[in-house]
Amino acid sequence: MTEETKKFSENDRIFYGDGYRLAQSFISEGLSNQSMFAAIESLYSTIDDLNNSVTAFAERQNMKVACFKGCHWCCHQAVFANSYELHFLSEHINKNFNPEELEGLAKRSAQKHAVTSKLDESDILNYKWPCPLLKDGSCSVYSARPVACRIYLSTNQESCLEFYHHPAHETHYPQLLYFPLRAGKLMNEGFRAALKEAGVETSEFRLEEGLSILFRN
């Protein structure tokens, strides 16, 4: 147990450990792209299953999740993804996008990165610009979207709209379900920690930054 995990609650350690073990399953298979992608799919599936359980419970408590296809206010804010998530996303994009779609995605990613790369941290968090992967009000890579997108569940659409229009206002924050946000974040941290221990380099990027790098390479 690291000094960091000693500070975790029992629930935190469970979710961190789940992510850690998922990454170890990849490591034990020999660090191939195939085993990495399988481990990431397991990570995403575990988070999705947890979200489904939490949202079902929330609805029984008359606290219905407000997210639905076509609601995309959260798709205009900063999204961060780890390098292994971007690798997985790149594989999905290359398999499912035609040359014209790839060209458009590369252009949108470069345009957004040209702006956000010049902003400081606080300005980036308040800056609103459509995600390069947003198409007709929906995510074009929904099944391969990063953890940050999966764990962002709002219970009040109006709060998301207010944050979109007034991001710098101190009281205008989306009313999110805390549990899936915390649990998913910890699973991803555990996943990343296991990779680091195995000597796998990982980095975090803004989504448009990571996509721009992938297209350049």
C-alpha positions as CSV (number, residue, x, y, z in Angstrom):
1,M,0.0,0.0,0.0
2,T,1.4,3.4,-1.0
3,E,1.4,6.5,1.2
4,E,-1.4,7.9,-1.1
5,T,-3.7,4.9,-0.7
6,K,-3.2,4.9,3.1
7,K,-5.2,8.1,3.1
8,F,-8.1,6.5,1.3
9,S,-11.4,5.4,2.9
10,E,-12.2,1.6,2.7
11,N,-14.5,2.2,-0.3
12,D,-11.8,4.3,-2.0
13,R,-9.3,1.5,-1.6
14,I,-11.7,-1.0,-3.1
15,F,-12.2,1.0,-6.3
16,Y,-8.6,1.9,-6.6
17,G,-7.7,-1.8,-6.2
18,D,-10.2,-2.8,-8.8
19,G,-8.5,-0.5,-11.4
20,Y,-5.1,-1.7,-10.2
21,R,-6.0,-5.4,-10.7
22,L,-7.5,-4.7,-14.2
23,A,-4.2,-3.2,-15.3
24,Q,-2.3,-6.1,-13.8
25,S,-4.3,-8.5,-16.0
26,F,-3.0,-6.6,-19.0
27,I,0.6,-6.6,-17.7
28,S,0.4,-10.4,-17.1
29,E,-0.5,-10.9,-20.7
30,G,2.8,-9.4,-22.0
31,L,2.1,-5.7,-22.6
32,S,0.6,-6.1,-26.0
33,N,-1.9,-3.7,-27.6
34,Q,-4.4,-6.5,-27.6
35,S,-4.2,-7.2,-23.9
36,M,-4.1,-3.4,-23.1
37,F,-7.3,-2.8,-25.1
38,A,-9.0,-5.7,-23.4
39,A,-8.0,-4.4,-20.0
40,I,-9.3,-0.9,-20.9
41,E,-12.6,-2.4,-22.2
42,S,-12.9,-4.2,-18.8
43,L,-12.2,-0.9,-17.0
44,Y,-14.9,0.9,-19.0
45,S,-17.4,-1.9,-18.6
46,T,-16.9,-2.0,-14.9
47,I,-17.4,1.7,-14.6
48,D,-20.5,1.5,-16.9
49,D,-22.0,-1.3,-14.7
50,L,-21.4,0.8,-11.6
51,N,-23.0,3.8,-13.2
52,N,-26.1,1.7,-14.2
53,S,-26.5,0.5,-10.6
54,V,-26.1,4.0,-9.1
55,T,-28.5,5.6,-11.6
56,A,-31.1,2.9,-10.9
57,F,-30.8,3.5,-7.2
58,A,-30.9,7.2,-7.6
59,E,-34.1,6.9,-9.6
60,R,-35.7,4.8,-6.9
61,Q,-34.9,7.7,-4.6
62,N,-36.6,10.2,-7.0
63,M,-33.3,11.6,-8.1
64,K,-33.3,10.9,-11.8
65,V,-30.2,11.4,-13.8
66,A,-30.7,14.2,-16.3
67,C,-28.2,13.0,-19.0
68,F,-29.6,11.8,-22.3
69,K,-28.6,11.5,-26.0
70,G,-28.6,15.0,-27.5
71,C,-27.9,16.8,-24.3
72,H,-24.3,18.0,-24.8
73,W,-23.6,20.9,-22.5
74,C,-20.8,19.0,-20.8
75,C,-19.2,18.3,-24.2
76,H,-18.1,21.9,-24.5
77,Q,-15.7,21.9,-21.5
78,A,-12.3,20.7,-20.8
79,V,-11.9,16.9,-20.9
80,F,-8.7,15.2,-19.8
81,A,-7.6,11.6,-20.8
82,N,-4.7,9.4,-20.1
83,S,-2.4,8.3,-22.9
84,Y,-3.6,4.7,-22.8
85,E,-7.2,6.0,-23.2
86,L,-6.1,8.0,-26.2
87,H,-4.4,5.0,-27.6
88,F,-7.6,3.0,-27.3
89,L,-9.6,5.9,-28.7
90,S,-7.3,6.2,-31.7
91,E,-7.8,2.5,-32.5
92,H,-11.6,3.0,-32.4
93,I,-11.4,6.1,-34.6
94,N,-9.2,4.4,-37.2
95,K,-11.5,1.4,-37.5
96,N,-14.7,3.4,-37.7
97,F,-14.1,6.7,-39.4
98,N,-13.8,7.2,-43.1
99,P,-11.0,9.5,-44.6
100,E,-13.4,12.5,-44.8
101,E,-14.4,12.1,-41.1
102,L,-10.8,11.7,-40.1
103,E,-9.8,14.9,-41.9
104,G,-12.7,16.8,-40.2
105,L,-11.7,15.4,-36.8
106,A,-8.1,16.4,-37.3
107,K,-9.1,19.9,-38.3
108,R,-11.4,20.4,-35.3
109,S,-8.9,19.0,-32.9
110,A,-6.2,21.3,-34.2
111,Q,-8.5,24.3,-34.0
112,K,-9.4,23.8,-30.4
113,H,-5.9,22.9,-29.4
114,A,-4.6,26.1,-31.0
115,V,-6.8,28.0,-28.5
116,T,-6.6,25.9,-25.3
117,S,-2.8,25.5,-25.5
118,K,-2.5,29.2,-24.8
119,L,-4.8,29.3,-21.8
120,D,-3.8,28.9,-18.2
121,E,-5.4,26.2,-16.0
122,S,-8.3,28.3,-14.6
123,D,-9.2,29.7,-18.0
124,I,-9.1,26.2,-19.6
125,L,-11.6,24.9,-17.0
126,N,-14.0,27.7,-17.8
127,Y,-13.5,27.8,-21.5
128,K,-16.4,26.5,-23.7
129,W,-15.8,25.0,-27.1
130,P,-17.4,21.9,-28.7
131,C,-15.5,18.7,-28.3
132,P,-13.9,17.7,-31.6
133,L,-15.7,14.4,-31.3
134,L,-19.2,15.9,-31.0
135,K,-21.4,15.3,-34.0
136,D,-25.0,16.4,-34.4
137,G,-25.3,16.9,-30.7
138,S,-24.0,13.4,-29.8
139,C,-20.6,11.7,-29.1
140,S,-19.3,10.1,-32.2
141,V,-17.1,7.7,-30.2
142,Y,-19.5,7.0,-27.4
143,S,-18.5,3.4,-26.7
144,A,-14.8,4.4,-26.6
145,R,-15.1,7.7,-24.7
146,P,-12.7,8.3,-21.8
147,V,-13.4,7.7,-18.1
148,A,-13.8,11.4,-17.5
149,C,-16.9,11.4,-19.8
150,R,-18.3,8.2,-18.4
151,I,-18.4,9.4,-14.8
152,Y,-20.0,12.8,-15.4
153,L,-23.6,12.3,-14.5
154,S,-25.8,15.2,-13.8
155,T,-29.1,15.2,-11.9
156,N,-30.1,18.7,-13.1
157,Q,-29.9,19.8,-16.7
158,E,-30.5,23.4,-15.8
159,S,-27.4,23.4,-13.6
160,C,-25.4,22.2,-16.6
161,L,-26.9,24.9,-18.8
162,E,-26.1,27.6,-16.2
163,F,-22.5,26.4,-16.0
164,Y,-22.2,26.4,-19.8
165,H,-23.4,30.1,-20.0
166,H,-21.7,31.3,-16.8
167,P,-18.7,29.1,-16.1
168,A,-16.8,31.6,-14.0
169,H,-19.7,32.2,-11.6
170,E,-18.8,30.8,-8.2
171,T,-22.3,29.2,-7.6
172,H,-23.0,27.8,-11.1
173,Y,-21.8,24.2,-11.0
174,P,-23.4,21.1,-12.5
175,Q,-25.3,19.0,-9.9
176,L,-23.4,15.8,-10.4
177,L,-23.7,12.4,-8.7
178,Y,-20.6,12.3,-6.5
179,F,-20.3,8.5,-6.1
180,P,-19.7,7.4,-9.7
181,L,-17.5,10.5,-10.2
182,R,-15.3,9.4,-7.2
183,A,-15.4,5.7,-7.9
184,G,-14.5,6.0,-11.6
185,K,-11.7,8.4,-10.9
186,L,-10.2,6.0,-8.3
187,M,-10.4,3.0,-10.6
188,N,-8.6,4.9,-13.3
189,E,-6.0,6.1,-10.8
190,G,-5.4,2.5,-9.7
191,F,-5.2,1.4,-13.4
192,R,-2.6,4.0,-14.1
193,A,-0.6,3.2,-10.9
194,A,-0.2,-0.4,-11.9
195,L,1.0,0.6,-15.4
196,K,3.5,3.0,-13.8
197,E,4.9,0.2,-11.5
198,A,5.3,-2.0,-14.6
199,G,7.4,0.7,-16.3
200,V,4.7,1.7,-18.7
201,E,4.9,5.5,-19.3
202,T,1.6,7.3,-19.0
203,S,0.7,11.0,-19.4
204,E,-2.5,13.1,-19.2
205,F,-3.6,15.3,-22.0
206,R,-6.5,17.5,-22.8
207,L,-8.6,15.6,-25.3
208,E,-8.0,17.9,-28.2
209,E,-4.3,18.0,-27.4
210,G,-4.0,14.2,-27.4
211,L,-6.0,13.9,-30.6
212,S,-3.8,16.5,-32.3
213,I,-0.7,14.6,-31.3
214,L,-2.1,11.3,-32.6
215,F,-3.0,12.9,-36.0
216,R,0.5,14.4,-36.3
217,N,2.0,10.9,-35.7
